[in-house]
Amino acid sequence: MLIIVGIILNIVGIIGVVIPALPGISLNYIALILLYLAKGEAEFGFHILIVFGVLTALVLLLDYILPLLGAKKYGASRIGILGAVIGMLLGIVFFPPFGIIFGLLTGAFAGEMLAGKEQSQAFRASFATFLGVLTSMVVRFILSIIMAIYFFIHLF
């Protein structure tokens, strides 16, 4: 039973990397814990769980830092960042899955315009926010795939 739940968690975890409403890599990590509980120390060591746990925590932290760094570098305001988040959430609801990107860009741009920025500044800041989110998504996806591969290798 733990193995079946682990397989489902891995699939949902990979999907969750792209859809922000799902926890993503956290589910992949939980799947590894379940595999460890089902197979025991003989299959892989506890130290592997610690390594993947630290990596998961770092990537989750980077998930918040990278978009802010990109936005800050190009002068995005708090309103622009808030607009990006709102736009991304609206994009997920109304135009999944590509609405995430479109909503992020338009939300950040609208937020920057509301903050009184010129159009060129608003575009640069919204694009930088988008690049930060995209970079974070790629990093999460890579870790999610690595954990899923590790799970399936040690499953059999």
N, C-alpha and C positions, 0 to 999 in steps of 0.2 A: 504494500500500500504506500509506503514512504517513497518508493521508487517512482510509482505512477504520479504521485503529487510532485515529486522532483522534476519529472519530465514536463509536466504541465507548467510548473513554475519557470522552467527554462524558456519555454516557448513564449509565455506571457512576458517574461523578463526581457526578451529580445524585442518583442513588439513594444513594450513599455519604454524602450530607449527612444523610440520615435514619437510615441504618444505620451505627452507629459502627465496625463491624468493617472498613468500607471507607474508604480514604483521602479520598474526597470531592473537595474543591476542589483538592487536589494533582493529581488526575487531569485535572481541567479545565485546569489550568495546563500540564501535560505535553502535552495535546492542542493547546494554542496554540503550544507550542514545535515540535511536529511540523508544524503548519500553516505556521509560519514557515520551517521547513526545506524543506518541500515547495514553497511558493509564493515564498519569498524576500522580500527587502526591498521589492520593488515592491508587494506586497499590503498589508503594514503594517510600520511601522518597528520597529526593535529596541527603541526607547524604550518602546513599548507592552508588550513583554515584561517590561521592567524594572518598569514601573508595576504590571502585574498580578502580578509576582513579589513586589513589596513588599506589595501588598494581600493576597496569599495568605499571606505570612508573618505579617502583622499579624492577620489573621482567625484563623490557627492559634494564635497567641499568645493572642488574646482567648478562644479556645475553652477555654483552661485558666483564664484569669483571671476571666471573668464568673461562672461557677458558684461559684468561691471567694469572690468579692466578695459575691454574694447570700447565700451561706451565712454568711460572716463578719458581715455587717450584722445578721443575725438570730440570731447567737450559735451557729451550728452548730459542733459539735465535730469533731475529726479522725475520730472513730469514725463520726459521722453522715455525713461526706463519703465515707468508705470504704464505709459501708453503701449509700450512693447509687450508687456505682460498681458494687459487687457486685450490687445489685438491678437495675441497668440491664443488666448483662451477663446475668444470669439471665433477665431479661424478654425480652431479644433471643432467647435460646436456646429458651425454653419458650413464649413467647406473641408471636411476631413479628407485625406491627411495633409493635403498641400496647403490648406488654410493656415497651418501653423506658420509657415514661412511668410506667406502673403500677409497674414494678420500681424505678425511680428514687425515686418517692415512698415506697413501702413500705420500701425499703432505707434511705433516709435517716431515716425515722421510726423504724425498728427500731434503727438505729445510735444515734440520739439517746436512745432509751429505754435502750439498753445503757449509754450514757454517764451515766445517772442523771438525765436531764432529766424534768421533768413533762410530761404528755401535751400540754398546750397549747404549751409551749415546743418540744417535739419536732415538733409539727405545723407551727409557724411556721418553724422551721429547715428542715424537709424541703420545705416549699412554696417557701421562698426559694431553696433549692438547685435545685429544679425550674424556677423562673422563670429562674435564671441559665443553666441548660442550654438551656431553650427559646429564650431570647434569642440565645444563641450559635448555636443551630441555624438560627434565622431569618436571622441575619447570614451564615452560611455558605451557606444556600440562595440568598440574594439574589446573593452574589458568584458562586456556581456558575452560576446562570441567566445572569447578565451575561456571564460568560466563554463559556458555551455559545452564547449569541446572537451574541456577537462572532465566535466561531469560524464559525458557520454563515453569517453575513453575508459574511465574507471568504472563505468556501469557494467561493462561486459568483461 
